[in-house]
Amino acid sequence: MLRWFQALLPRDDRFFELFAAHSHVTVAGAHALRALLEGGDVVPKYYRVVMDREHDADNVTRDVLIAVRRSFITPFDRGAIKDLITAMDDTIDQMQKTAKAVMLFDIRSFTPEMKTMGDAVVKCALLVEEAIPLLRSISQEVARINVITEQIGRIEGEADDLHNVGVRALFEQHRIDPMGFITGNEVYDHLEKVVDRFDDVANELQGVVIEHV
């Protein structure tokens, strides 16, 4: 009865715009992180871009949380809105942590596996960017949202495998260079966590689908 009543009331659609804005910023951050992983002299430049995009994402997240408190009718459950934007923001927060680790340890070269994990980050960001507008017509877009979340889950599994292969190769390469292994392993762990956070977003999207369809 309550859901039927709420459907008759005017809905605050700014949430969709804010979610979309966050997804665009996250894609920009993912591309910058991937460019950083090319290494060399471009690392500081793209580190700064990641930092800036993370700041932009924080601003959008703040706007969403303020809107949740001030809006009378939201497009879906308030708790789900908070959980989704928090999960989305965690992805770019983890990108920032990755870039910070690279700068902290003055890393300027990256393995093929790291670069491929960077590709996975970009793919996940683009999939989330595609999924967000579909929430406007969630009942009609269930199938596509489900496909997207499944794709993110597969990418997360592939990234886990890349992490394991890369860390093993790193260990073999740095048997007499413990610091080289420690710093490289730090990058691998951060990259894995970025993709894990996108999997969290996929889970939140699934939760919205289950609750509202």
DRENVEX-721905 format. One line per 3 residues: their letters; for each residue z, x, y of N, C-alpha, C. Coordinates in Angstrom, 1 decimal, m for minus. Atoms other than C-alpha are relative to their C-alpha. Last residue first. Layout:
A) Z/X/Y/Z/X/Y/Z/X/Y ~ ...
***
This chain:
VHE) 1.2/0.6/0.6/m9.1/11.2/m5.2/0.5/m1.0/m1.1 ~ 0.6/0.9/m0.9/m6.3/12.3/m2.8/m1.3/m0.7/m0.5 ~ m0.8/0.9/m0.7/m3.7/14.0/m4.9/m0.7/m1.1/0.8
IVV) m0.8/0.8/0.9/m5.9/15.7/m7.4/0.8/m1.1/0.7 ~ 0.9/0.9/0.7/m8.4/16.8/m4.8/0.8/m0.9/m0.9 ~ 0.5/1.0/m0.9/m5.7/18.2/m2.6/m0.9/m1.0/m0.6
GQL) m1.2/0.9/m0.2/m4.1/20.1/m5.5/m0.4/m1.2/0.9 ~ m0.1/0.9/1.2/m7.5/21.5/m6.4/1.1/m1.0/0.1 ~ 1.1/0.9/m0.1/m7.8/22.9/m2.9/0.0/m1.0/m1.2
ENA) m0.4/1.0/m1.0/m4.4/24.4/m3.2/m1.1/m1.1/0.2 ~ m1.1/0.9/0.6/m5.3/26.1/m6.4/0.4/m1.1/1.0 ~ 0.7/0.9/0.9/m8.5/27.5/m4.8/1.0/m1.0/m0.7
VDD) 0.7/1.0/m0.8/m6.4/28.8/m2.0/m0.7/m1.0/m0.9 ~ m1.0/1.0/m0.5/m4.1/30.5/m4.5/m0.6/m1.1/0.9 ~ m0.3/0.9/1.1/m7.2/32.1/m6.1/1.1/m1.0/0.3
FRD) 1.1/1.0/0.0/m8.1/33.4/m2.7/0.2/m0.9/m1.1 ~ m0.3/1.0/m1.0/m4.6/35.0/m2.6/m1.1/m1.0/0.1 ~ m1.1/0.9/0.5/m5.3/36.7/m5.9/0.3/m1.1/1.0
VVK) 0.7/1.0/0.8/m8.5/38.1/m4.4/0.9/m0.9/m0.7 ~ 0.8/0.8/m0.8/m6.5/39.8/m1.7/m0.7/m1.1/m0.8 ~ m0.8/1.0/m0.6/m3.9/40.9/m4.2/m0.8/m0.9/1.0
ELH) m0.3/1.0/1.0/m6.4/42.8/m6.2/0.7/m1.2/0.6 ~ 1.3/0.7/0.1/m7.6/44.6/m3.0/0.2/m1.1/m1.1 ~ 0.2/0.9/m1.2/m4.0/45.5/m2.2/m1.2/m0.8/m0.2
DYV) m1.0/1.1/0.1/m3.3/46.9/m5.7/m0.2/m1.0/1.1 ~ 0.3/0.9/1.1/m6.5/48.9/m5.7/0.9/m1.2/0.0 ~ 1.1/0.8/m0.5/m5.7/50.4/m2.3/m0.5/m1.0/m1.1
ENG) m0.4/0.9/m1.1/m2.3/51.4/m3.4/m1.1/m0.8/0.5 ~ m0.6/1.2/0.6/m3.7/52.9/m6.6/0.5/m1.0/1.0 ~ 1.1/0.8/0.6/m5.9/55.2/m4.6/0.5/m1.3/m0.6
TIF) 0.7/0.7/m1.1/m2.9/56.4/m2.6/m1.1/m0.9/m0.4 ~ m0.9/1.0/m0.6/m0.8/57.0/m5.7/m0.7/m0.7/1.2 ~ m0.1/1.3/0.9/m3.6/58.6/m7.7/0.8/m1.0/0.8
GMP) 1.3/0.6/0.0/m4.5/61.1/m4.9/0.1/m1.3/m0.8 ~ 0.2/0.7/m1.2/m0.8/61.8/m4.5/m1.3/m0.7/0.1 ~ m0.8/1.2/0.0/m0.4/62.7/m8.2/m0.2/m0.8/1.3
DIR) m0.1/0.3/m1.4/m3.2/65.3/m8.1/0.7/m1.4/0.2 ~ m0.7/m1.1/m0.7/m3.2/67.1/m11.4/0.2/m0.2/1.5 ~ m1.1/m0.4/0.9/m4.1/64.0/m13.5/0.9/1.2/0.7
HQE) m1.1/m0.6/m0.8/m6.1/62.7/m10.5/1.2/0.4/m0.9 ~ 0.6/m0.8/m1.1/m9.5/61.8/m12.1/1.1/0.9/0.7 ~ 0.7/m1.1/0.6/m8.0/60.4/m15.3/m0.5/1.0/1.0
FLA) m1.0/m0.8/0.7/m5.6/58.3/m13.4/m0.6/1.2/m0.6 ~ m0.8/m0.8/m1.1/m8.3/57.1/m11.0/1.0/0.9/m0.7 ~ 0.9/m1.1/m0.4/m10.5/56.1/m14.0/0.7/0.9/1.0
RVG) 0.1/m0.9/1.2/m7.6/54.0/m15.4/m0.8/1.2/0.4 ~ m1.2/m0.8/0.1/m7.0/52.5/m12.0/0.0/1.0/m1.1 ~ m0.1/m0.9/m1.1/m10.6/51.5/m11.6/1.2/0.9/0.0
VNH) 0.9/m1.1/0.2/m10.9/49.9/m15.0/0.1/1.1/1.0 ~ m0.5/m0.8/1.2/m7.8/47.9/m14.5/m0.9/1.2/m0.3 ~ m1.3/m0.7/m0.3/m8.7/46.8/m11.0/0.4/0.9/m1.1
LDD) 0.4/m1.1/m0.8/m12.2/45.9/m12.1/1.2/0.9/0.4 ~ 0.6/m1.0/0.9/m10.8/43.7/m14.8/m0.4/1.3/0.7 ~ m1.1/m0.6/0.8/m8.5/42.0/m12.3/m0.6/1.0/m1.0
AEG) m0.7/m1.0/m0.8/m11.5/41.5/m10.0/1.2/0.7/m0.7 ~ 0.9/m1.2/0.0/m13.5/39.8/m12.8/0.7/1.1/0.9 ~ m0.1/m0.7/1.3/m10.6/37.4/m13.3/m0.8/1.2/m0.1
EIR) m1.4/m0.6/0.1/m10.4/36.6/m9.6/0.2/0.7/m1.3 ~ 0.1/m1.3/m0.8/m14.2/36.1/m9.5/1.4/0.7/m0.1 ~ 0.8/m0.9/0.8/m13.9/33.5/m12.3/0.0/1.4/0.7
GIQ) m0.8/m0.5/1.2/m11.1/31.7/m10.5/m0.7/1.0/m0.8 ~ m1.0/m0.9/m0.5/m13.2/31.6/m7.3/0.9/0.5/m1.1 ~ 0.7/m1.2/m0.4/m16.1/30.1/m9.2/1.0/1.1/0.5
ETI) 0.2/m0.7/1.3/m13.8/27.5/m10.7/m0.7/1.3/0.2 ~ m1.3/m0.6/0.4/m12.6/26.6/m7.2/m0.1/0.7/m1.3 ~ m0.4/m1.1/m0.9/m16.2/26.2/m6.0/1.3/0.7/m0.5
VNI) 0.9/m1.2/0.4/m17.3/24.1/m9.0/0.5/1.2/0.8 ~ m0.4/m0.5/1.3/m14.3/21.8/m8.4/m0.8/1.2/m0.5 ~ m1.2/m0.7/m0.3/m15.2/21.4/m4.7/0.6/0.6/m1.4
RAV) 0.3/m1.3/m0.6/m18.7/20.6/m5.7/1.2/0.8/0.3 ~ 0.7/m0.9/0.9/m17.7/17.9/m8.1/m0.2/1.3/0.5 ~ m0.9/m0.6/1.0/m15.1/16.4/m5.8/m0.7/1.0/m0.9
EQS) 0.2/m1.4/0.2/m17.5/16.0/m2.9/0.8/0.7/m1.1 ~ 1.4/m0.2/0.4/m17.9/12.3/m2.6/m0.3/1.4/m0.4 ~ 0.4/0.8/1.2/m14.2/11.6/m2.7/m1.4/0.2/m0.5
ISR) m0.5/m0.6/1.2/m13.5/14.6/m0.4/m0.3/m0.9/m1.3 ~ 0.5/1.1/0.9/m15.7/13.5/2.4/0.4/0.4/m1.4 ~ 0.2/1.2/m0.8/m14.0/15.5/5.2/m0.5/m1.2/m0.9
LLP) m1.3/0.8/m0.1/m12.7/18.0/2.6/m0.2/m1.3/0.8 ~ 0.1/1.0/1.0/m16.3/19.2/2.0/1.2/m0.9/0.0 ~ 0.6/1.2/m0.6/m16.1/21.1/5.3/m0.1/m1.2/m1.0
IAE) m0.8/0.7/m1.0/m13.5/23.4/3.7/m0.7/m1.2/0.6 ~ m0.8/1.1/0.5/m15.4/24.3/0.5/0.6/m0.9/1.1 ~ 0.8/1.2/0.4/m18.2/26.3/2.0/0.8/m1.2/m0.4
EVL) 0.7/0.5/m1.2/m15.9/28.6/3.9/m0.9/m1.2/m0.3 ~ m1.0/0.8/m0.7/m13.7/28.9/0.8/m0.7/m0.6/1.2 ~ m0.2/1.3/0.8/m16.8/30.0/m1.1/1.0/m0.9/0.6
LAC) 1.1/0.9/m0.2/m17.7/32.5/1.6/0.1/m1.3/m0.8 ~ m0.1/0.6/m1.3/m14.3/34.0/1.5/m1.1/m0.9/0.3 ~ m1.0/1.0/0.0/m14.4/34.3/m2.3/0.1/m0.6/1.4
KVV) 0.4/1.2/0.8/m17.7/36.1/m2.2/1.0/m1.1/0.1 ~ 1.0/0.7/m0.8/m16.5/38.5/0.5/m0.5/m1.3/m0.6 ~ m0.7/0.6/m1.2/m13.4/39.4/m1.4/m1.0/m0.8/0.8
ADG) m0.7/1.2/0.6/m15.5/39.9/m4.6/0.8/m0.7/1.1 ~ 1.0/1.0/0.1/m17.7/42.4/m2.6/0.6/m1.3/m0.5 ~ 0.3/0.4/m1.4/m14.6/44.3/m1.7/m1.1/m1.1/0.0
MTK) m1.1/0.9/m0.3/m13.7/44.4/m5.4/m0.2/m0.5/1.4 ~ 0.4/1.3/0.7/m17.2/45.9/m5.9/1.1/m1.0/0.2 ~ 1.1/0.7/m0.8/m16.4/48.5/m3.2/m0.4/m1.3/m0.7
MEP) m0.6/0.5/m1.3/m13.1/49.4/m4.9/m1.0/m0.8/0.8 ~ m0.8/1.2/0.4/m14.9/49.7/m8.3/0.7/m0.6/1.3 ~ 0.9/1.2/0.2/m17.5/52.0/m6.8/0.8/m1.2/m0.3
TFS) 0.7/0.0/1.3/m14.6/54.3/m5.6/m1.0/m1.2/m0.1 ~ m0.5/1.0/0.9/m13.6/54.8/m2.0/m0.9/m0.1/m1.2 ~ 0.9/0.2/1.1/m13.7/57.6/0.5/0.5/m1.0/m1.0
RID) 1.3/0.2/m0.6/m12.0/57.9/3.9/m1.1/m0.1/m1.1 ~ 1.0/0.1/1.1/m8.4/57.4/3.1/m1.3/m0.2/0.6 ~ 1.2/m0.8/m0.5/m6.0/58.5/5.9/m1.1/0.1/m1.1
FLM) 0.2/m1.1/0.9/m2.9/57.3/3.9/m1.3/0.8/0.4 ~ m1.3/m0.7/0.2/m1.7/55.0/6.7/m0.2/1.3/m0.8 ~ m0.3/m0.9/m1.2/m5.2/54.1/7.7/1.2/0.8/m0.2
VAK) 1.1/m0.9/m0.2/m6.2/52.8/4.2/0.3/1.0/1.1 ~ m0.2/m1.1/1.0/m2.8/51.2/3.8/m1.0/1.1/0.0 ~ m1.1/m0.8/m0.4/m3.3/49.3/7.0/0.3/1.1/m0.9
ATK) 0.5/m0.9/m1.0/m6.7/48.1/5.9/1.1/0.9/0.5 ~ 0.9/m1.0/0.6/m5.2/46.7/2.7/m0.5/1.0/1.0 ~ m0.9/m1.0/0.7/m2.3/45.1/4.6/m0.9/1.0/m0.7
QMQ) m0.6/m0.8/m1.0/m4.8/43.4/6.9/0.9/1.1/m0.6 ~ 1.1/m0.9/m0.4/m6.8/42.1/4.0/0.6/1.0/1.0 ~ 0.1/m1.0/1.0/m3.5/40.7/2.7/m1.2/1.0/0.3
DIT) m1.2/m0.8/m0.1/m2.9/38.8/5.9/m0.1/1.2/m1.0 ~ 0.3/m1.0/m1.0/m6.5/37.6/5.6/1.2/0.9/0.4 ~ 1.1/m0.9/0.4/m5.8/36.0/2.3/m0.3/1.0/1.0
DDM) m0.5/m1.1/0.8/m2.3/34.8/3.3/m1.2/0.9/m0.5 ~ m0.4/m1.0/m0.9/m3.8/32.7/6.1/0.5/1.2/m0.8 ~ 1.1/m0.6/m0.6/m5.7/30.6/3.6/0.4/1.2/0.9
ATI) 0.7/m0.7/1.1/m2.6/30.0/1.5/m1.2/0.7/0.6 ~ m0.8/m1.2/0.3/m0.7/29.1/4.6/m0.6/0.8/m1.0 ~ 0.2/m0.9/m1.1/m3.5/26.7/5.8/0.9/1.3/m0.3
LDK) 1.4/m0.5/0.0/m3.5/25.0/2.4/m0.2/1.1/1.1 ~ 0.2/m0.9/1.2/0.3/24.7/2.0/m1.4/0.6/0.0 ~ m0.7/m1.2/m0.2/0.7/23.3/5.5/m0.2/1.0/m1.1
IAG) 0.6/m0.7/m1.1/m2.0/20.8/5.0/0.7/1.3/0.3 ~ 1.2/m0.6/0.5/m0.7/19.8/1.6/m0.7/0.8/1.1 ~ m0.4/m1.1/0.8/2.8/19.2/3.0/m1.3/0.8/m0.5
RDF) m0.5/m1.0/m0.9/1.3/17.0/5.7/0.4/1.3/m0.8 ~ m1.4/m0.2/0.0/m0.6/14.9/3.1/0.4/1.2/0.9 ~ m0.7/0.1/1.3/m4.2/14.2/4.0/1.4/0.5/0.2
PTI) 1.0/0.4/1.0/m6.3/13.4/7.0/0.5/0.0/m1.4 ~ 0.7/m1.2/0.4/m3.2/13.3/9.2/m1.0/m0.3/m1.0 ~ 0.7/0.1/1.3/m1.9/10.3/11.0/m0.8/1.2/m0.2
FSR) m0.5/1.2/0.6/0.7/10.5/13.8/m0.6/m0.2/m1.4 ~ 1.0/1.1/0.3/m0.1/14.1/14.8/0.7/m1.2/m0.7 ~ 0.3/0.9/m1.2/2.4/16.3/16.7/m0.8/m1.2/m0.4
RVA) m1.2/0.6/m0.5/4.1/18.2/13.8/m0.3/m1.1/1.0 ~ m0.6/0.7/1.0/0.9/18.8/11.9/1.3/m0.7/0.5 ~ 0.6/1.3/0.1/m0.8/19.8/15.1/0.6/m0.9/m1.1
ILV) m0.4/0.8/m1.2/1.7/22.5/15.7/m0.6/m1.4/m0.1 ~ m1.4/0.3/0.2/1.2/23.9/12.2/0.5/m0.9/1.1 ~ m0.1/1.0/1.1/m2.6/23.8/12.6/1.5/m0.5/m0.2
DRT) 0.5/1.2/m0.6/m2.4/25.6/16.0/0.0/m1.2/m1.1 ~ m1.0/0.5/m0.9/m0.2/28.3/14.5/m0.5/m1.4/0.5 ~ m1.1/0.5/0.9/m2.7/28.8/11.7/1.1/m0.6/0.8
VND) 0.4/1.3/0.6/m5.5/29.1/14.2/1.1/m0.6/m0.9 ~ 0.0/0.9/m1.1/m3.6/31.8/16.2/m0.5/m1.4/m0.5 ~ m1.4/0.4/m0.3/m2.8/33.7/13.0/0.1/m1.1/1.1
ADH) m0.4/0.9/1.0/m6.5/33.7/12.1/1.5/m0.5/0.2 ~ 0.7/1.2/m0.3/m7.4/35.3/15.4/0.5/m1.1/m1.0 ~ m0.6/0.6/m1.1/m4.8/38.0/14.8/m0.6/m1.4/0.4
ERD) m1.3/0.5/0.5/m6.2/38.6/11.4/0.8/m0.6/1.1 ~ 0.2/1.2/0.7/m9.6/38.9/12.9/1.2/m0.6/m0.6 ~ 0.3/1.0/m1.0/m8.4/41.5/15.4/m0.3/m1.3/m0.7
MVV) m1.3/0.3/m0.8/m6.7/43.6/12.7/m0.3/m1.1/1.0 ~ m0.9/0.8/1.0/m9.8/43.4/10.4/1.3/m0.4/0.8 ~ 0.6/1.3/0.1/m12.0/44.5/13.4/0.9/m0.9/m0.9
RYY) m0.3/0.8/m1.2/m9.7/47.4/14.2/m0.5/m1.4/m0.1 ~ m1.4/0.2/0.0/m9.9/48.7/10.6/0.4/m0.9/1.2 ~ m0.2/1.2/0.7/m13.6/48.3/10.9/1.4/m0.4/m0.3
KPV) 0.6/1.1/m0.6/m13.8/50.9/13.6/0.2/m1.3/m0.7 ~ m0.8/0.4/m1.1/m11.2/53.2/12.1/m0.6/m1.2/0.7 ~ m1.2/0.6/0.4/m13.2/53.3/8.8/0.9/m0.5/1.1
VDG) m0.1/1.4/m0.5/m16.6/53.9/10.3/1.3/m0.7/m0.3 ~ m0.4/0.1/m1.4/m16.3/57.7/10.2/0.2/m1.5/0.4 ~ 0.5/m0.9/m1.1/m16.4/57.9/6.4/0.5/m0.4/1.4
GEL) m0.6/m1.3/m0.3/m15.8/55.0/4.1/m0.6/0.8/1.1 ~ 1.1/m1.0/0.1/m18.1/52.3/2.8/0.5/1.4/0.3 ~ 0.0/m0.6/1.4/m14.8/50.4/2.1/m1.2/0.9/m0.2
LAR) m1.0/m1.1/0.0/m14.5/49.7/5.9/m0.1/0.8/m1.3 ~ 0.6/m1.1/m0.7/m17.7/47.6/5.6/0.9/1.2/0.1 ~ 1.0/m0.6/0.9/m16.1/45.5/2.9/m0.7/1.1/0.7
LAH) m0.7/m0.8/1.0/m13.0/45.0/5.1/m1.0/0.7/m1.0 ~ m0.5/m1.3/m0.6/m15.2/44.0/8.0/0.7/0.8/m1.0 ~ 1.1/m0.9/m0.2/m17.1/41.5/5.9/0.4/1.3/0.6
AGA) 0.4/m0.5/1.3/m13.8/40.0/4.7/m1.2/0.9/0.1 ~ m0.9/m1.0/0.5/m12.5/39.7/8.2/m0.4/0.6/m1.3 ~ 0.2/m1.2/m0.9/m15.6/37.9/9.4/0.9/1.1/m0.4
VTV) 1.3/m0.6/0.4/m15.3/35.5/6.4/m0.3/1.3/0.8 ~ m0.3/m0.7/1.2/m11.6/35.0/7.3/m1.3/0.6/m0.6 ~ m0.6/m1.2/m0.4/m12.6/34.1/10.9/0.3/0.8/m1.3
HSH) 1.0/m0.8/m0.6/m15.1/31.5/9.6/0.7/1.4/0.4 ~ 0.9/m0.6/1.1/m12.5/30.1/7.2/m1.0/0.9/0.6 ~ m0.8/m1.1/0.7/m9.9/29.8/10.1/m0.9/0.6/m1.1
AAF) m0.1/m1.1/m0.9/m12.4/27.9/12.3/0.7/1.2/m0.8 ~ 1.3/m0.7/0.0/m13.2/25.6/9.4/0.0/1.2/0.9 ~ 0.2/m0.6/1.3/m9.6/24.8/8.9/m1.3/0.7/m0.1
LEF) m0.9/m1.2/0.0/m9.2/24.2/12.6/m0.1/0.7/m1.3 ~ 0.6/m1.0/m0.9/m12.2/21.8/12.7/0.8/1.3/0.0 ~ 1.2/m0.5/0.6/m11.0/19.9/9.7/m0.6/1.1/0.8
FRD) m0.4/m0.8/1.1/m7.5/19.6/11.2/m1.2/0.6/m0.7 ~ 0.0/m1.4/m0.4/m9.1/18.3/14.4/0.5/0.9/m1.1 ~ 0.9/m0.8/0.7/m9.9/15.1/12.5/0.0/1.5/0.5
DRP) 0.1/m1.2/m0.8/m6.8/13.2/13.5/m0.9/1.0/m0.7 ~ m0.3/m1.3/0.7/m7.4/9.9/11.7/m0.2/1.1/1.0 ~ 0.9/m1.1/m0.4/m7.4/6.4/13.4/0.6/1.4/m0.5
LLA) m0.4/m0.6/m1.3/m5.5/3.9/11.3/m0.9/1.2/0.4 ~ 0.5/0.9/m1.1/m7.1/1.7/8.6/0.3/0.6/1.4 ~ 1.5/m0.1/m0.1/m6.8/4.4/5.9/m0.5/m0.8/1.1
QFW) 0.4/m1.2/m0.8/m3.1/4.6/6.7/m1.5/0.2/0.1 ~ m0.3/0.2/m1.4/m2.6/1.0/5.6/m0.4/1.2/0.8 ~ 0.9/0.9/m0.5/m4.3/1.6/2.3/0.2/m0.2/1.5
RLM) 1.2/m0.7/m0.1/m2.2/4.7/1.6/m1.1/m0.9/0.6 ~ 0.0/m0.9/m1.1/0.9/2.8/2.4/m1.3/0.7/0.2 ~ 0.0/0.8/m1.2/0.0/0.0/0.0/0.0/0.9/1.3
***
